[in-house]
């Protein structure tokens, strides 16, 4: 399994934006309901979520990502599901709430 994870990371890295591997709790809501999961990688433009609840491709979600160390949660007002595979889905971040984009940028640069 380690080999496929490494292969997957290489594919993710080749998308033009460096993906930062993380393990942050996330809650999400959308037209098709709500759920909880884990953000497994992040960029300023999107991320990947692992969850038992998989919204359909094209679903519009709002997210609350809880980073570590008592940082305030990052609120993504609008994210769109771009792909699904098993218990994972990929999201494109469209609109942030407040200074959430700056918070995410700061976090990714550390």
Beta strands, then each sheet from edge to edge (+ up, - down):
strand 1: 20-30
strand 2: 33-42
strand 3: 46-50
strand 4: 60-66
strand 5: 74-85
strand 6: 88-96
sheet 1: 1+ 2- 3+ 6- 5+ 4- 1+
end
